[in-house]
Amino acid sequence: MIPQLPLALRWPRRQRFEHFHPGANAATLAAVEQLARTPGAPWLYLCGPVGSGKSHLLMAACQAAVEGGRTVQYLPLASLRDKAAAIRGVAGSEFLALDDLGAIVGDRDAEHALFDVYNRAKAEGAALLFAAEALPSQLGLGLPDLRSRLGACQQALLKPLDDAERRDVLRQQAASRGIELDDTVLDWLFSRYARDLGALLDLLDRLDQASLAAKRRITVPFLRELLK
């Protein structure tokens, strides 16, 4: 069995529906919320590139399902060593979120374990939420029956926020902390650091603490000094 972790560790504070910035993904956000809050809602398979918000939505859904009184498991498959054992260990939970499905491609035991969990969840009325960078038909799974099962889920393609949208979010989050980020600072950050929104918001946390400690505004010289 996968050990239960404290909720504060399992579902990070920022990974909530209210902190997800949907952009062109409003319909997908609504579908994930429905699955998390409404027993019997259609199962979902989220597909999108790195930085599109897949893990954010899975963890937000888990938190919402916990709040609804359901037993929940979240599996970040790419970070688990014995993937087959981990997948089998979630059987019996009422809400299952499986992230990074591409990590089990070519692992015969893990693919069969997921096939068995899928069938058991269907029989028990549990909810399943999947995420991967490719659609089931393009993922490269070796088990045809598993491809078929995953393909039967409602599929949603997540589109990452564009640069303008990420800039707006970062500027709004900074303003909520009393920080002004001018275009020069944003240009410098976006030219040197990952444009994944989660990474940028984590960096903003660091900048906020550092600027308070140094009693300095966030400027390009300050950034060069802090992040060299």
C-alpha positions, 0 to 999 in steps of 0.5 A: 500500500502507498503510505498516507501522507499529511494532507499539507504535504500531499496537496501543496497550498498553491495547487488548488482550483482557485489558484489555477489560471485556465486561459483557454482551458476553462472547459477542462477546469470545469470538467475536472472540478465536476469529477472531483466534486460529483460522484458518477461524473465522467472519468478524464484523461488530461493531455498536455506538455510540461507546464500546462498545469496537469499536476496542478489540476490532479492535486487540486482535484484530490484536495476537493475530493478529500473535502467531499469525504472521499478516500483519495490517492495521487500517484506521480508515476514518474517519481516512483520506483516500483510502479506496478506495486504502487498502482496496485496499492491504490485499489480500493480508493474512491478517487484516484489521480494518476500522473505521468502515465508515460512513465509506465510505457514498456513496463509490462507489470505496471501496464497490467496493474493499471488495467486491473485497477481501471476495471476494479474502479469501474466495478466499484464506482470509483473515480479516475483522473489521468494525466500524460503528455500524449493521448492514449493512442500515441502514448506507446503502451504495449497492452492494447486493452489498456489503450482501449480503456484509457481511450474510452475516457473523456479526453481534454487537451491542456494548452499552456498559458502564452507569455502574455498570460504568464506575465499577467499572472506573475504581475497580479501575484506580485501586486497581491504581495505589494510588489511591483514588477516592471517590464524590465524585470519581467523581460529579464526573468523570462529571458533567463528562467523557466517559463513554467508558471509554477516555477515562476511563482516559486521564484516569486516567493523567493524574491519576495522573501529576499527583498523583504530581508534586504529591504530593497525593491525588486530590480534587475541589479537586485536580481543579478545579485540574488540569482547569480 
